[in-house]
């Protein structure tokens, strides 16, 4: 993962709570999907390949 995640266009998950807790943010690039906890943006974000993210999202959507 690049060290420049602060320049990414982050957006909150539509499933994040409205109380400001349990928030996940995602940023998509050509190479990867970056995921972070919006309550602690100083922590390193998780980066996964787009194909792996698509498989994960497909699995979650079936639940």
N, CA and C of each residue as an Amber inpcrd file, in Angstrom:
protein
   189
   0.8480000  -1.1690000   0.0000000   0.0000000   0.0000000   0.0000000
   0.8900000   1.2270000   0.0000000   0.4740000   2.2290000  -0.7060000
   1.2770000   3.4450000  -0.7450000   1.1160000   4.2130000   0.5530000
   2.0990000   5.0640000   0.8430000   2.0200000   5.8600000   2.0640000
   1.1310000   7.0750000   1.8780000   0.6620000   7.3360000   0.6480000
  -0.1330000   8.5150000   0.3790000  -1.6250000   8.2910000   0.4450000
  -2.1100000   7.5700000   1.4290000  -3.5510000   7.3170000   1.5160000
  -4.3350000   8.5530000   1.9050000  -3.6670000   9.5900000   2.4160000
  -4.3980000  10.8040000   2.7870000  -4.9170000  11.5330000   1.5490000
  -4.3050000  11.3040000   0.3870000  -4.7460000  11.9400000  -0.8450000
  -5.9070000  11.2010000  -1.5150000  -6.2650000  10.0600000  -1.0100000
  -7.3410000   9.2810000  -1.6220000  -8.6990000   9.9150000  -1.3490000
  -9.6500000   9.6340000  -2.2190000 -11.0260000  10.1200000  -2.0450000
 -11.7900000   9.0990000  -1.2130000 -11.8490000   9.3240000   0.0880000
 -12.5000000   8.4050000   1.0170000 -13.9980000   8.6820000   1.0690000
 -14.7920000   7.6090000   1.1810000 -16.2240000   7.7800000   1.4070000
 -16.6800000   6.7570000   2.4260000 -17.7020000   7.1250000   3.1960000
 -18.2240000   6.2600000   4.2520000 -19.1520000   5.2080000   3.6880000
 -19.1170000   4.0580000   4.3060000 -20.0370000   2.9940000   3.9550000
 -21.4710000   3.4300000   4.2120000 -22.3670000   3.0560000   3.3350000
 -23.7870000   3.3700000   3.5360000 -24.3610000   2.5970000   4.7230000
 -23.6470000   1.5910000   5.2020000 -24.1050000   0.8140000   6.3560000
 -23.5250000   1.3340000   7.6640000 -22.7160000   2.3840000   7.6160000
 -22.1360000   2.9400000   8.8380000 -23.2260000   3.5590000   9.7000000
 -23.0280000   3.5240000  10.9870000 -24.0070000   4.0690000  11.9210000
 -24.1190000   5.5820000  11.8140000 -25.2640000   6.1150000  12.1550000
 -25.4880000   7.5580000  12.1110000 -24.9980000   8.2490000  13.3780000
 -24.6220000   7.4970000  14.3910000 -24.1570000   8.0640000  15.6580000
 -22.6670000   8.3880000  15.6370000 -21.9930000   8.1410000  14.5130000
 -20.5630000   8.4080000  14.4310000 -19.7030000   7.2450000  14.8800000
 -20.3170000   6.1340000  15.1940000 -19.5550000   4.9540000  15.5790000
 -19.6760000   3.8870000  14.4980000 -18.8410000   2.8930000  14.5720000
 -18.8730000   1.7700000  13.6290000 -18.8150000   2.2310000  12.1770000
 -17.9380000   3.1880000  11.8810000 -17.8550000   3.7250000  10.5260000
 -16.6670000   3.1400000   9.7740000 -16.9290000   2.7220000   8.5830000
 -15.8990000   2.2220000   7.6800000 -15.8440000   3.1660000   6.4990000
 -14.6380000   3.5280000   6.0920000 -14.4520000   4.3620000   4.9120000
 -13.6930000   3.5610000   3.8640000 -13.9990000   3.8300000   2.6120000
 -13.4010000   3.1100000   1.4970000 -12.9060000   4.1230000   0.4700000
 -11.7780000   3.8200000  -0.1420000 -11.2520000   4.6110000  -1.2590000
 -10.8330000   3.6350000  -2.3520000 -11.2560000   3.9020000  -3.5730000
 -10.9930000   2.9940000  -4.6880000  -9.9750000   3.6260000  -5.6350000
  -8.9580000   2.8500000  -5.9960000  -7.9840000   3.2620000  -7.0040000
  -7.9790000   2.2100000  -8.1060000  -7.2120000   2.4390000  -9.1380000
  -7.1290000   1.4490000 -10.2200000  -6.5420000   0.1360000  -9.7320000
  -5.6300000   0.2080000  -8.7760000  -4.9340000  -0.9890000  -8.3100000
  -5.6000000  -1.6890000  -7.1270000  -6.2970000  -0.9410000  -6.2690000
  -6.7570000  -1.5410000  -5.0140000  -7.9660000  -0.8150000  -4.4520000
  -8.5700000  -1.4690000  -3.4620000  -9.6170000  -0.8560000  -2.6470000
  -9.0210000  -0.7210000  -1.2480000  -9.0340000   0.4900000  -0.7170000
  -8.4750000   0.7890000   0.5910000  -9.6250000   0.9320000   1.5790000
  -9.4640000   0.3440000   2.7620000 -10.5080000   0.3610000   3.7930000
  -9.8720000   0.8350000   5.0890000 -10.5810000   1.7440000   5.7980000
 -10.0630000   2.2180000   7.0820000 -11.2140000   2.4890000   8.0510000
 -10.8470000   2.5800000   9.3140000 -11.7710000   2.9340000  10.3890000
 -11.8120000   4.4510000  10.4680000 -12.9650000   5.0560000  10.2280000
 -13.0540000   6.5100000  10.1930000 -12.8330000   7.1530000  11.5650000
 -12.9190000   6.3810000  12.6360000 -12.6800000   6.9220000  13.9720000
 -11.1860000   7.0560000  14.2660000 -10.3400000   6.3650000  13.4940000
  -8.8920000   6.4120000  13.7190000  -8.1740000   6.4080000  12.3710000
  -8.2050000   7.5410000  11.6960000  -7.6090000   7.6260000  10.3560000
  -6.0830000   7.6550000  10.3870000  -5.4890000   7.7100000  11.5830000
  -4.0310000   7.6530000  11.6720000  -3.5250000   6.2280000  11.5390000
  -4.3950000   5.2650000  11.7410000  -4.0070000   3.8640000  11.5530000
  -3.8510000   3.5720000  10.0790000  -3.0210000   2.6230000   9.7860000
  -2.7930000   2.2030000   8.4140000  -4.0620000   1.5650000   7.8570000
  -4.4050000   1.9420000   6.6340000  -5.5800000   1.3770000   5.9720000
  -5.2450000  -0.0050000   5.4110000  -6.2630000  -0.8110000   5.2640000
  -6.1380000  -2.1170000   4.6290000  -6.3110000  -1.9140000   3.1330000
  -5.4500000  -2.5080000   2.3240000  -5.5730000  -2.4140000   0.8690000
  -5.6950000  -3.8150000   0.3030000  -6.7060000  -4.0240000  -0.5200000
  -6.9000000  -5.3220000  -1.1780000  -7.0900000  -5.0850000  -2.6700000
  -6.7530000  -6.0820000  -3.4560000  -6.9460000  -5.9840000  -4.8950000
  -8.4240000  -5.8470000  -5.2380000  -8.6810000  -5.2250000  -6.3800000
 -10.0750000  -4.9990000  -6.7780000 -10.8210000  -6.3150000  -6.9960000
 -10.1720000  -7.3150000  -7.5610000 -10.8280000  -8.6100000  -7.7820000
 -11.1760000  -9.2740000  -6.4520000 -10.2520000  -9.1930000  -5.5020000
 -10.5090000  -9.7710000  -4.1770000 -11.6400000  -9.0260000  -3.4790000
 -11.6820000  -7.7060000  -3.6160000 -12.7630000  -6.9090000  -3.0270000
 -14.1030000  -7.3040000  -3.6450000 -14.1360000  -7.4840000  -4.9520000
 -15.3800000  -7.8720000  -5.6380000 -15.8690000  -9.2240000  -5.1320000
 -14.9540000 -10.1690000  -4.9220000 -15.3540000 -11.4790000  -4.3700000
 -15.9010000 -11.3190000  -2.9610000 -15.2340000 -10.5280000  -2.1400000
 -15.6920000 -10.2730000  -0.7700000 -17.0840000  -9.6310000  -0.7820000
 -17.2520000  -8.5810000  -1.5650000 -18.5460000  -7.8840000  -1.6210000
 -19.6470000  -8.8090000  -2.1230000 -19.3420000  -9.6530000  -3.0950000
 -20.3190000 -10.6200000  -3.5830000 -20.7260000 -11.6060000  -2.5080000
 -19.7570000 -12.0590000  -1.7270000 -20.0300000 -12.9880000  -0.6280000
 -20.9160000 -12.3230000   0.4180000 -20.5820000 -11.0850000   0.7950000
 -21.3570000 -10.3600000   1.8000000 -22.7770000 -10.0980000   1.3090000
 -22.9310000  -9.7750000   0.0420000 -24.2490000  -9.4710000  -0.5140000
 -25.1780000 -10.6880000  -0.4590000 -24.6240000 -11.8750000  -0.4560000
 -25.4340000 -13.0880000  -0.3970000 -25.9260000 -13.3830000   1.0020000
 -25.4040000 -12.7220000   1.9990000 -25.7650000 -12.9880000   3.4080000
 -26.9870000 -12.2610000   3.8150000
